[in-house]
Amino acid sequence: MANEPATKQRHQVVIIGSGFGGLFATQALKRADVDVTMIARTTHHLFQPLLYQVATGILSVGEIAAPTRVVLRKQKNARVLMGEVIDIDVQNKTITSEQFGHITVTSYDSLIVAAGAEQSYFGNDHFAKHAPGMKTVDHALELRGKIVSAFELAELSNDPVEQEKLLTFVVVGAGPTGVEMAGQIAELAKDTLEGAFRNIDPGQARVILLDAAPQVLPPFGPKLGMKAQNRLEKLGVEIMLNTFVTDVDENGIVVKNKEGQEQRITSYCKLWAAGVAASPLGKILADQTGTGVDRAGRVEVNPDLTVQGQPNIFVVGDMMSLDGLPGVAQVAIQGGRYSAKAIKKEIKAEKKGQPVPERKPFSYFNKGNMAAVSKYSAVAQVGKINISGFIGWLMWLAVHLVYIVGFKSRVATLFSWTVTFLTNSRAQLTVTEQWMTARTALDHLESLEAQKKAQAKQDELEAS
């Protein structure tokens, strides 16, 4: 076990998480008289809103996942520790993290918890085996492997029933991620892969988007939701609303409508984009401080984003519950910057021997909601203004390009977008053997072989 030195000369700020909240908080402390330690379980800052473009072959992983150490290398007061935080000791002000069996204990004076959220299956965690979410790079690569292998396996099959199962793609959740994913799978099948196969027509692929909600994109309101739905339907996406998932297995998904009628959809490739749950660290904080958590496990914070009775512990982004704020990037970014600003002000006041200034409540500036439905079409909600179609799509491009970390990544992303949108080509459809065989195509082929053997044995028994 490694322990941090007991004697500290400067104020120690520990930040948990390298997402939007954690990274922007760290950068906001660049010129502060503090030492910053970022603890993250990955080596990169992930631009999560564009993960679906990795899964569908538009962007490479490197364009949306910048190495955190490289991003922060010029910030001399910051360091990065790779590790999974396994404990927060509020009384002793220490963070315990673990990586590859190596335990590290880090002391803090101020703590910013920005550990993000995980996929939620609403108590049905076994669904994850056959319907991965869209929260990590591994998720995106797994889904790319399943999407590509579905077309490849269909090309190898001469069984129409088997081909139908392989070419049926089900997306659970009609929020921004689900809408964007469904639209891109449809465009991939109908445009990019047109004429690329001989035994199948990729354009005949069936893409289904379903949700328990009564409309597509509920946070955007009925008008924009209907515009998004109409655009998806023009692409051939089937929309199933007021529909609940009751079971998921290797070969399909079982759903129930609001009348209670069940239906089984045979499908090889399923994606879960229906809900999120806060990091388990939220419960650790709640147990130690006596604060509450909401149904999604988010910590109920004070107006200054601190935990009950702990003015030096901030919780930001997807982990915090405050006034119904959504789990979007801007909430995390603004929360991270707000927390850093509060720490800087108080340290400055203490150094001058002045009273600690009273904190103003966190005020979120809503810059709007956006979702790309398809090429040249997006919906955007900026205040009371609703924008859709091509103008909305241009706004979506500009906003997302601005928040990609690193000049090189922005240029590469812009180039990839230009090529894809002008030519329908996707340069990132390569799937390595690792992703083609690890719980995707190989499992499927093994399952088919087992079914054939079982059928042959049954035929022998019937013949005898």
The 8 nearest C-alpha neighbors of each residue, nearest first, counted from 0:
[[1, 102, 103, 101, 2, 104, 100, 97],
 [0, 2, 103, 102, 104, 3, 101, 105],
 [3, 1, 104, 103, 105, 4, 0, 5],
 [2, 4, 105, 5, 104, 106, 1, 103],
 [5, 3, 6, 2, 7, 106, 105, 1],
 [4, 6, 3, 7, 106, 2, 105, 8],
 [7, 5, 4, 8, 3, 9, 106, 11],
 [8, 6, 9, 5, 4, 10, 11, 106],
 [9, 7, 6, 10, 11, 33, 34, 5],
 [10, 8, 33, 7, 11, 34, 32, 12],
 [9, 11, 33, 108, 34, 12, 8, 32],
 [12, 10, 34, 108, 107, 33, 9, 35],
 [11, 13, 35, 109, 107, 110, 108, 34],
 [12, 14, 36, 110, 107, 35, 37, 111],
 [15, 13, 37, 111, 110, 112, 21, 36],
 [14, 16, 112, 38, 113, 114, 37, 39],
 [17, 15, 114, 39, 113, 21, 18, 38],
 [18, 16, 21, 22, 44, 39, 19, 43],
 [19, 17, 21, 44, 20, 16, 22, 45],
 [18, 20, 22, 332, 21, 331, 23, 328],
 [21, 19, 331, 335, 332, 23, 18, 113],
 [20, 22, 17, 16, 24, 18, 113, 19],
 [23, 21, 25, 17, 19, 24, 20, 18],
 [22, 24, 26, 25, 20, 21, 335, 332],
 [25, 23, 335, 336, 27, 21, 22, 339],
 [26, 24, 22, 28, 23, 27, 21, 29],
 [25, 27, 23, 29, 28, 24, 22, 74],
 [26, 28, 24, 25, 29, 336, 339, 23],
 [29, 27, 31, 26, 25, 30, 339, 24],
 [28, 30, 26, 27, 31, 74, 76, 25],
 [31, 29, 28, 32, 27, 76, 33, 74],
 [30, 32, 28, 33, 29, 343, 27, 76],
 [33, 31, 30, 9, 34, 10, 346, 343],
 [34, 32, 10, 31, 9, 11, 35, 12],
 [33, 35, 11, 76, 12, 77, 10, 9],
 [34, 36, 77, 12, 13, 76, 11, 33],
 [35, 37, 13, 78, 77, 79, 14, 12],
 [36, 38, 14, 79, 15, 13, 80, 78],
 [39, 37, 80, 15, 81, 79, 16, 14],
 [40, 38, 16, 81, 41, 82, 17, 15],
 [39, 41, 82, 83, 81, 42, 38, 16],
 [42, 40, 39, 43, 81, 82, 17, 44],
 [41, 43, 66, 67, 81, 40, 39, 44],
 [44, 42, 66, 67, 65, 41, 64, 45],
 [43, 45, 65, 17, 64, 18, 67, 66],
 [44, 46, 64, 47, 63, 43, 18, 65],
 [47, 45, 63, 48, 49, 64, 403, 44],
 [46, 48, 50, 45, 49, 134, 135, 63],
 [49, 47, 50, 46, 51, 176, 328, 399],
 [50, 48, 47, 51, 52, 46, 63, 53],
 [51, 49, 53, 47, 52, 48, 139, 54],
 [50, 52, 54, 53, 49, 180, 55, 139],
 [53, 51, 57, 55, 50, 54, 49, 58],
 [54, 52, 58, 50, 56, 51, 55, 59],
 [53, 55, 143, 139, 51, 52, 142, 56],
 [56, 54, 52, 53, 57, 143, 51, 183],
 [55, 57, 427, 428, 53, 425, 54, 58],
 [58, 56, 52, 425, 427, 53, 55, 426],
 [59, 57, 53, 52, 56, 427, 415, 62],
 [60, 58, 61, 62, 53, 427, 57, 56],
 [59, 61, 62, 63, 64, 53, 58, 136],
 [62, 60, 64, 59, 63, 65, 408, 58],
 [61, 63, 408, 60, 59, 64, 412, 58],
 [62, 64, 46, 61, 60, 45, 65, 403],
 [65, 63, 45, 61, 44, 43, 60, 62],
 [64, 66, 43, 44, 67, 63, 61, 404],
 [67, 65, 43, 69, 68, 42, 44, 70],
 [66, 68, 43, 70, 69, 44, 42, 65],
 [69, 67, 71, 70, 66, 72, 79, 42],
 [68, 70, 72, 66, 67, 71, 65, 73],
 [69, 71, 67, 68, 72, 66, 65, 405],
 [72, 70, 68, 74, 69, 73, 67, 77],
 [71, 73, 69, 74, 68, 70, 75, 77],
 [74, 72, 71, 75, 70, 69, 77, 76],
 [75, 73, 71, 72, 76, 77, 29, 26],
 [76, 74, 77, 73, 72, 78, 29, 71],
 [75, 77, 34, 74, 35, 29, 33, 78],
 [78, 76, 35, 75, 74, 36, 34, 79],
 [77, 79, 36, 37, 35, 80, 76, 68],
 [78, 80, 37, 36, 38, 68, 81, 77],
 [81, 79, 38, 37, 82, 39, 78, 36],
 [82, 80, 39, 40, 38, 41, 79, 42],
 [81, 83, 40, 98, 97, 96, 39, 38],
 [82, 84, 40, 96, 97, 85, 98, 39],
 [85, 83, 96, 95, 86, 82, 97, 94],
 [84, 86, 96, 95, 83, 97, 87, 280],
 [85, 87, 95, 84, 94, 88, 96, 283],
 [86, 88, 94, 89, 93, 95, 283, 284],
 [89, 87, 93, 92, 90, 91, 94, 86],
 [90, 88, 92, 91, 87, 287, 93, 288],
 [89, 91, 88, 92, 93, 287, 87, 288],
 [90, 92, 89, 88, 93, 106, 107, 87],
 [93, 91, 89, 88, 107, 90, 106, 108],
 [92, 94, 106, 88, 105, 91, 107, 87],
 [93, 95, 87, 105, 104, 86, 88, 106],
 [96, 94, 104, 86, 103, 84, 85, 87],
 [97, 95, 84, 83, 103, 82, 85, 102],
 [98, 96, 102, 82, 83, 101, 100, 103],
 [97, 99, 82, 101, 100, 83, 102, 81],
 [100, 98, 101, 97, 82, 102, 83, 81],
 [99, 101, 98, 97, 102, 0, 96, 103],
 [102, 100, 98, 97, 99, 0, 103, 1],
 [101, 103, 97, 0, 96, 1, 100, 98],
 [104, 102, 1, 96, 95, 0, 2, 97],
 [103, 105, 95, 2, 94, 1, 93, 3],
 [106, 104, 94, 93, 3, 103, 2, 95],
 [107, 105, 93, 92, 94, 3, 104, 108],
 [108, 106, 11, 109, 92, 12, 13, 93],
 [107, 109, 11, 12, 10, 110, 92, 311],
 [110, 108, 12, 311, 107, 312, 11, 13],
 [111, 109, 312, 13, 12, 14, 313, 311],
 [110, 112, 313, 14, 314, 312, 113, 15],
 [113, 111, 314, 15, 114, 14, 313, 315],
 [114, 112, 16, 315, 21, 15, 115, 20],
 [113, 115, 16, 15, 112, 278, 318, 116],
 [116, 114, 317, 113, 318, 278, 277, 316],
 [117, 115, 277, 278, 276, 317, 275, 318],
 [118, 116, 276, 275, 277, 119, 278, 134],
 [117, 119, 275, 276, 132, 274, 120, 134],
 [118, 120, 275, 274, 276, 121, 117, 273],
 [119, 121, 123, 124, 122, 118, 274, 126],
 [122, 120, 119, 123, 124, 274, 275, 276],
 [121, 123, 120, 124, 119, 125, 126, 276],
 [124, 122, 120, 125, 121, 126, 127, 119],
 [123, 125, 126, 120, 127, 122, 121, 119],
 [124, 126, 127, 123, 128, 129, 247, 120],
 [125, 127, 124, 128, 247, 129, 130, 123],
 [128, 126, 130, 131, 125, 129, 124, 132],
 [129, 127, 126, 130, 125, 131, 248, 124],
 [128, 130, 127, 249, 126, 248, 131, 247],
 [131, 129, 269, 270, 127, 271, 126, 128],
 [132, 130, 127, 270, 271, 129, 138, 128],
 [131, 133, 271, 272, 118, 270, 134, 138],
 [132, 134, 138, 135, 139, 272, 131, 50],
 [133, 135, 132, 138, 117, 47, 118, 136],
 [136, 134, 138, 137, 133, 139, 47, 50],
 [135, 137, 139, 138, 140, 60, 50, 134],
 [136, 138, 140, 135, 139, 141, 134, 142],
 [139, 137, 141, 135, 136, 133, 140, 142],
 [138, 140, 54, 136, 142, 141, 137, 53],
 [141, 139, 143, 137, 142, 138, 54, 144],
 [140, 142, 144, 138, 139, 143, 137, 434],
 [141, 143, 145, 139, 144, 140, 54, 146],
 [142, 144, 54, 140, 146, 141, 145, 55],
 [143, 145, 141, 142, 434, 147, 435, 146],
 [146, 144, 142, 148, 143, 147, 439, 149],
 [147, 145, 143, 149, 148, 144, 142, 268],
 [146, 148, 144, 149, 150, 145, 143, 151],
 [147, 149, 151, 145, 150, 146, 152, 440],
 [150, 148, 165, 146, 152, 147, 151, 145],
 [149, 151, 153, 148, 147, 152, 154, 166],
 [152, 150, 148, 154, 153, 149, 147, 155],
 [153, 151, 155, 149, 154, 150, 148, 156],
 [152, 154, 162, 150, 156, 155, 151, 165],
 [155, 153, 151, 198, 152, 156, 199, 150],
 [156, 154, 152, 153, 151, 157, 198, 150],
 [155, 157, 153, 158, 154, 152, 162, 161],
 [156, 158, 159, 155, 162, 154, 153, 161],
 [157, 159, 161, 160, 156, 162, 163, 153],
 [160, 158, 162, 161, 163, 157, 156, 164],
 [161, 159, 163, 162, 158, 164, 165, 157],
 [160, 162, 164, 158, 163, 159, 165, 156],
 [163, 161, 153, 159, 165, 164, 160, 166],
 [162, 164, 160, 166, 161, 165, 159, 167],
 [165, 163, 266, 161, 167, 265, 162, 166],
 [166, 164, 162, 267, 149, 163, 167, 153],
 [165, 167, 204, 163, 164, 162, 205, 168],
 [168, 166, 205, 266, 164, 165, 204, 206],
 [167, 169, 206, 268, 269, 205, 207, 266],
 [170, 168, 207, 269, 206, 208, 270, 171],
 [171, 169, 270, 208, 269, 207, 177, 271],
 [172, 170, 271, 209, 272, 273, 210, 208],
 [171, 173, 273, 272, 210, 177, 174, 209],
 [174, 172, 177, 215, 178, 210, 216, 209],
 [173, 175, 216, 177, 176, 172, 178, 215],
 [176, 174, 178, 370, 177, 179, 216, 173],
 [177, 175, 179, 178, 174, 180, 272, 51],
 [176, 178, 173, 180, 172, 174, 179, 175],
 [177, 179, 175, 181, 173, 180, 176, 174],
 [180, 178, 176, 182, 372, 177, 181, 371],
 [179, 181, 177, 183, 182, 178, 51, 176],
 [182, 180, 178, 184, 183, 179, 177, 185],
 [183, 181, 185, 179, 373, 180, 184, 372],
 [182, 184, 186, 180, 185, 181, 187, 179],
 [185, 183, 187, 181, 186, 182, 188, 180],
 [184, 186, 182, 188, 183, 187, 189, 181],
 [187, 185, 183, 189, 190, 188, 184, 182],
 [186, 188, 191, 184, 185, 190, 189, 183],
 [189, 187, 201, 202, 185, 192, 186, 190],
 [188, 190, 202, 186, 187, 193, 185, 201],
 [191, 189, 193, 186, 187, 192, 188, 423],
 [190, 192, 187, 423, 424, 193, 188, 189],
 [193, 191, 195, 188, 190, 187, 194, 201],
 [192, 194, 190, 195, 191, 189, 201, 202],
 [193, 195, 196, 192, 197, 200, 201, 191],
 [196, 194, 192, 193, 197, 201, 191, 200],
 [197, 195, 194, 199, 198, 200, 154, 201],
 [198, 196, 199, 195, 154, 194, 200, 201],
 [197, 199, 154, 196, 200, 155, 153, 157],
 [200, 198, 154, 197, 196, 201, 153, 162],
 [199, 201, 202, 203, 196, 198, 193, 194],
 [202, 200, 188, 203, 204, 199, 189, 192],
 [201, 203, 189, 188, 200, 204, 193, 190],
 [202, 204, 201, 200, 205, 166, 189, 188],
 [205, 203, 166, 202, 201, 167, 206, 188],
 [204, 206, 167, 166, 168, 203, 207, 236],
 [207, 205, 168, 236, 167, 169, 237, 185],
 [206, 208, 237, 169, 236, 238, 170, 168],
 [209, 207, 170, 238, 171, 237, 169, 239],
 [210, 208, 239, 171, 240, 238, 172, 173],
 [209, 211, 172, 240, 212, 242, 173, 171],
 [210, 212, 241, 242, 243, 240, 213, 209],
 [213, 211, 241, 210, 214, 240, 217, 215],
 [214, 212, 241, 240, 211, 215, 210, 217],
 [215, 213, 212, 217, 240, 224, 216, 221],
 [214, 216, 224, 173, 217, 228, 174, 225],
 [215, 217, 174, 224, 219, 218, 173, 175],
 [216, 218, 219, 220, 215, 214, 224, 174],
 [219, 217, 220, 216, 174, 368, 224, 221],
 [220, 218, 217, 216, 223, 224, 380, 221],
 [219, 221, 218, 217, 222, 223, 224, 216],
 [220, 222, 224, 223, 225, 219, 214, 217],
 [223, 221, 225, 224, 220, 226, 219, 385],
 [224, 222, 226, 225, 221, 220, 219, 227],
 [223, 225, 215, 221, 216, 227, 222, 226],
 [224, 226, 228, 222, 223, 227, 221, 229],
 [227, 225, 223, 229, 228, 224, 230, 222],
 [228, 226, 230, 224, 225, 229, 223, 231],
 [227, 229, 225, 231, 226, 230, 232, 224],
 [230, 228, 232, 226, 231, 227, 225, 233],
 [229, 231, 233, 227, 228, 232, 226, 234],
 [232, 230, 234, 228, 236, 233, 229, 227],
 [231, 233, 235, 236, 229, 234, 230, 228],
 [234, 232, 230, 235, 231, 229, 236, 228],
 [235, 233, 231, 232, 236, 185, 230, 182],
 [234, 236, 232, 233, 237, 231, 185, 206],
 [237, 235, 232, 206, 231, 234, 207, 238],
 [236, 238, 207, 208, 206, 232, 235, 239],
 [239, 237, 208, 209, 207, 236, 240, 232],
 [238, 240, 209, 208, 242, 210, 237, 241],
 [241, 239, 210, 242, 213, 209, 211, 212],
 [242, 240, 211, 213, 212, 257, 256, 210],
 [241, 243, 256, 211, 240, 210, 255, 239],
 [244, 242, 211, 255, 254, 256, 245, 210],
 [243, 245, 254, 246, 253, 255, 242, 252],
 [246, 244, 254, 253, 243, 255, 247, 252],
 [245, 247, 253, 252, 244, 248, 254, 126],
 [248, 246, 252, 126, 251, 253, 129, 249],
 [247, 249, 251, 250, 129, 252, 246, 126],
 [250, 248, 129, 251, 267, 247, 266, 128],
 [251, 249, 267, 266, 248, 265, 252, 164],
 [252, 250, 265, 266, 264, 248, 249, 247],
 [251, 253, 247, 264, 246, 263, 248, 265],
 [254, 252, 263, 246, 245, 262, 244, 264],
 [255, 253, 244, 243, 262, 245, 261, 263],
 [254, 256, 261, 243, 260, 242, 259, 262],
 [255, 257, 242, 259, 258, 260, 241, 243],
 [258, 256, 259, 241, 242, 255, 260, 243],
 [259, 257, 256, 260, 255, 261, 241, 242],
 [258, 260, 257, 256, 255, 261, 242, 254],
 [261, 259, 255, 256, 258, 262, 257, 254],
 [262, 260, 255, 254, 259, 256, 253, 263],
 [263, 261, 254, 253, 255, 264, 260, 256],
 [262, 264, 253, 252, 254, 265, 261, 251],
 [265, 263, 252, 251, 266, 253, 262, 254],
 [264, 266, 251, 164, 250, 263, 252, 267],
 [267, 265, 251, 164, 167, 250, 268, 264],
 [266, 268, 165, 250, 164, 251, 269, 249],
 [269, 267, 168, 266, 145, 146, 169, 270],
 [268, 270, 130, 169, 168, 170, 267, 271],
 [271, 269, 170, 130, 131, 132, 171, 169],
 [270, 272, 132, 171, 130, 131, 273, 170],
 [273, 271, 172, 171, 177, 132, 274, 176],
 [274, 272, 172, 171, 271, 173, 275, 174],
 [275, 273, 119, 272, 118, 120, 276, 172],
 [274, 276, 119, 118, 117, 116, 277, 295],
 [275, 277, 295, 119, 117, 116, 118, 296],
 [278, 276, 116, 296, 318, 297, 295, 117],
 [277, 279, 116, 280, 281, 115, 114, 117],
 [280, 278, 281, 282, 277, 283, 296, 276],
 [281, 279, 283, 278, 282, 284, 114, 86],
 [280, 282, 279, 284, 283, 298, 278, 297],
 [281, 283, 285, 284, 280, 279, 286, 296],
 [284, 282, 280, 286, 281, 285, 287, 87],
 [285, 283, 281, 287, 282, 286, 288, 280],
 [284, 286, 290, 282, 288, 289, 283, 287],
 [287, 285, 283, 284, 289, 288, 282, 290],
 [288, 286, 284, 285, 289, 283, 89, 88],
 [287, 289, 285, 290, 286, 284, 307, 308],
 [290, 288, 285, 286, 287, 291, 307, 284],
 [289, 291, 285, 288, 307, 299, 306, 292],
 [290, 292, 299, 285, 298, 289, 293, 297],
 [293, 291, 298, 297, 296, 299, 294, 285],
 [292, 294, 296, 297, 295, 298, 291, 299],
 [293, 295, 296, 292, 297, 276, 277, 298],
 [296, 294, 276, 293, 297, 277, 275, 292],
 [295, 297, 277, 293, 292, 294, 276, 281],
 [298, 296, 318, 319, 292, 277, 320, 293],
 [299, 297, 292, 319, 320, 281, 300, 318],
 [298, 300, 320, 292, 291, 319, 321, 297],
 [301, 299, 306, 304, 305, 298, 320, 321],
 [300, 302, 304, 303, 305, 306, 307, 299],
 [301, 303, 360, 304, 361, 300, 321, 305],
 [302, 304, 360, 301, 361, 305, 358, 359],
 [305, 303, 301, 300, 313, 302, 314, 315],
 [306, 304, 313, 301, 312, 300, 303, 310],
 [305, 307, 300, 309, 312, 308, 301, 313],
 [306, 308, 309, 290, 288, 305, 301, 300],
 [307, 309, 306, 310, 288, 305, 290, 289],
 [308, 310, 306, 311, 307, 312, 305, 288],
 [311, 309, 305, 312, 308, 306, 313, 307],
 [310, 312, 109, 309, 110, 313, 305, 108],
 [313, 311, 110, 305, 309, 310, 111, 306],
 [314, 312, 305, 111, 304, 112, 110, 306],
 [315, 313, 112, 319, 304, 111, 305, 113],
 [316, 314, 113, 334, 319, 331, 318, 335],
 [331, 315, 317, 318, 330, 20, 319, 113],
 [316, 318, 326, 115, 116, 319, 277, 315],
 [319, 317, 297, 277, 316, 115, 315, 298],
 [320, 318, 298, 297, 315, 314, 317, 316],
 [319, 321, 299, 297, 298, 300, 323, 318],
 [322, 320, 323, 324, 300, 299, 319, 302],
 [321, 323, 324, 320, 302, 325, 299, 300],
 [324, 322, 321, 325, 320, 326, 319, 299],
 [323, 325, 322, 321, 326, 320, 330, 363],
 [326, 324, 327, 323, 330, 317, 316, 320],
 [327, 325, 317, 316, 324, 330, 328, 331],
 [328, 326, 329, 330, 325, 331, 317, 316],
 [327, 329, 331, 330, 332, 19, 326, 316],
 [330, 328, 332, 331, 327, 333, 366, 365],
 [329, 331, 333, 328, 332, 327, 316, 334],
 [316, 330, 332, 20, 334, 328, 329, 333],
 [333, 331, 20, 329, 335, 19, 334, 330],
 [332, 334, 336, 330, 335, 331, 329, 337],
 [335, 333, 337, 331, 315, 332, 336, 330],
 [336, 334, 24, 20, 332, 338, 333, 337],
 [335, 337, 24, 339, 333, 338, 334, 27],
 [336, 338, 334, 340, 335, 339, 333, 341],
 [339, 337, 341, 335, 340, 336, 334, 342],
 [338, 340, 336, 342, 24, 341, 337, 28],
 [339, 341, 343, 337, 338, 342, 336, 344],
 [340, 342, 338, 344, 339, 343, 337, 345],
 [343, 341, 339, 345, 340, 344, 346, 338],
 [344, 342, 340, 346, 341, 345, 347, 31],
 [345, 343, 347, 341, 342, 346, 340, 348],
 [344, 346, 348, 342, 347, 355, 343, 349],
 [347, 345, 349, 343, 348, 344, 350, 342],
 [348, 346, 344, 350, 345, 349, 343, 351],
 [347, 349, 353, 345, 351, 346, 350, 355],
 [350, 348, 352, 346, 351, 347, 353, 345],
 [351, 349, 347, 352, 348, 346, 353, 345],
 [352, 350, 348, 349, 353, 347, 346, 354],
 [351, 353, 349, 350, 348, 354, 347, 355],
 [352, 354, 348, 351, 349, 355, 350, 356],
 [355, 353, 356, 348, 352, 349, 345, 351],
 [354, 356, 345, 348, 353, 357, 349, 344],
 [357, 355, 354, 358, 345, 348, 344, 353],
 [356, 358, 359, 355, 354, 345, 341, 360],
 [359, 357, 356, 360, 303, 341, 361, 355],
 [358, 360, 361, 357, 303, 302, 362, 341],
 [361, 359, 303, 302, 362, 358, 304, 301],
 [360, 362, 303, 302, 359, 363, 304, 337],
 [363, 361, 360, 364, 359, 302, 333, 334],
 [362, 364, 365, 361, 330, 333, 334, 324],
 [365, 363, 366, 362, 333, 330, 329, 367],
 [364, 366, 367, 363, 382, 329, 381, 330],
 [367, 365, 364, 381, 368, 382, 329, 380],
 [368, 366, 381, 380, 365, 382, 369, 379],
 [367, 369, 380, 379, 381, 370, 366, 219],
 [370, 368, 379, 378, 395, 380, 367, 371],
 [369, 371, 175, 378, 377, 372, 379, 179],
 [372, 370, 377, 179, 373, 376, 392, 378],
 [371, 373, 377, 179, 376, 182, 178, 370],
 [374, 372, 376, 182, 371, 375, 183, 377],
 [373, 375, 376, 420, 372, 371, 392, 377],
 [376, 374, 389, 392, 373, 388, 377, 393],
 [377, 375, 388, 389, 392, 373, 374, 372],
 [378, 376, 371, 392, 391, 372, 388, 387],
 [377, 379, 387, 391, 370, 369, 386, 223],
 [380, 378, 369, 386, 368, 391, 385, 387],
 [379, 381, 385, 368, 367, 384, 382, 386],
 [382, 380, 367, 384, 383, 366, 379, 385],
 [383, 381, 384, 380, 367, 365, 366, 385],
 [382, 384, 381, 385, 380, 367, 386, 379],
 [385, 383, 381, 382, 380, 386, 379, 367],
 [384, 386, 380, 379, 383, 381, 387, 223],
 [387, 385, 379, 391, 378, 380, 384, 390],
 [388, 386, 378, 391, 377, 379, 390, 389],
 [387, 389, 376, 377, 391, 390, 392, 378],
 [388, 390, 392, 375, 376, 391, 393, 387],
 [391, 389, 393, 392, 388, 394, 387, 386],
 [390, 392, 387, 377, 394, 378, 389, 388],
 [391, 393, 377, 389, 395, 376, 390, 394],
 [394, 392, 396, 390, 395, 391, 397, 389],
 [395, 393, 391, 397, 392, 396, 398, 390],
 [394, 396, 392, 393, 398, 397, 391, 399],
 [397, 395, 393, 399, 394, 398, 400, 392],
 [396, 398, 394, 400, 395, 399, 401, 393],
 [399, 397, 401, 395, 400, 396, 394, 402],
 [400, 398, 396, 401, 402, 397, 395, 403],
 [399, 401, 397, 403, 398, 402, 396, 409],
 [402, 400, 398, 399, 403, 397, 409, 404],
 [403, 401, 399, 400, 404, 398, 46, 409],
 [404, 402, 400, 401, 409, 405, 399, 46],
 [403, 405, 402, 65, 408, 406, 409, 63],
 [406, 404, 408, 407, 409, 403, 65, 70],
 [405, 407, 409, 408, 410, 404, 403, 411],
 [406, 408, 410, 409, 405, 411, 62, 412],
 [409, 407, 62, 411, 405, 406, 410, 412],
 [410, 408, 412, 406, 407, 411, 403, 413],
 [409, 411, 413, 407, 412, 408, 414, 406],
 [412, 410, 408, 414, 413, 409, 407, 415],
 [413, 411, 415, 409, 414, 410, 408, 416],
 [412, 414, 416, 410, 411, 415, 409, 417],
 [413, 415, 411, 417, 412, 416, 410, 418],
 [416, 414, 412, 418, 417, 413, 419, 411],
 [415, 417, 413, 419, 414, 418, 420, 412],
 [416, 418, 414, 420, 415, 419, 421, 413],
 [419, 417, 415, 421, 416, 420, 422, 414],
 [420, 418, 423, 424, 416, 422, 417, 421],
 [419, 421, 417, 423, 418, 422, 416, 374],
 [422, 420, 418, 419, 417, 423, 424, 416],
 [421, 423, 424, 419, 420, 418, 417, 191],
 [424, 422, 419, 191, 420, 421, 190, 425],
 [423, 425, 419, 422, 191, 426, 418, 420],
 [426, 424, 57, 56, 427, 419, 428, 423],
 [425, 427, 428, 56, 424, 57, 58, 429],
 [426, 428, 56, 429, 425, 57, 59, 58],
 [429, 427, 56, 426, 430, 425, 55, 143],
 [428, 430, 427, 431, 426, 56, 147, 143],
 [431, 429, 144, 434, 428, 435, 432, 143],
 [432, 430, 433, 434, 435, 429, 144, 436],
 [431, 433, 435, 434, 436, 430, 437, 144],
 [432, 434, 431, 436, 435, 437, 430, 144],
 [433, 435, 437, 144, 436, 432, 431, 430],
 [436, 434, 432, 144, 440, 433, 439, 437],
 [437, 435, 441, 440, 434, 433, 439, 432],
 [436, 438, 434, 439, 433, 435, 441, 440],
 [439, 437, 442, 436, 441, 440, 434, 435],
 [440, 438, 442, 437, 436, 441, 145, 435],
 [439, 441, 443, 436, 442, 435, 148, 444],
 [442, 440, 436, 444, 443, 439, 445, 438],
 [443, 441, 445, 438, 440, 439, 444, 446],
 [442, 444, 446, 440, 441, 445, 447, 439],
 [443, 445, 447, 441, 446, 442, 440, 448],
 [446, 444, 448, 442, 443, 447, 441, 449],
 [445, 447, 443, 449, 444, 448, 442, 450],
 [448, 446, 444, 450, 449, 445, 451, 443],
 [449, 447, 445, 451, 450, 446, 444, 452],
 [448, 450, 446, 452, 447, 451, 445, 453],
 [449, 451, 447, 453, 448, 452, 454, 446],
 [452, 450, 454, 448, 453, 449, 455, 447],
 [453, 451, 455, 449, 454, 450, 456, 448],
 [452, 454, 450, 456, 451, 455, 449, 457],
 [453, 455, 457, 451, 456, 452, 450, 458],
 [456, 454, 458, 452, 457, 453, 451, 459],
 [455, 457, 459, 453, 454, 458, 452, 460],
 [456, 458, 454, 460, 455, 459, 453, 461],
 [459, 457, 455, 461, 456, 460, 462, 454],
 [460, 458, 462, 456, 457, 461, 463, 455],
 [459, 461, 457, 463, 458, 462, 456, 455],
 [460, 462, 458, 459, 463, 457, 456, 455],
 [463, 461, 459, 460, 458, 457, 456, 455],
 [462, 460, 461, 459, 458, 457, 456, 455]]
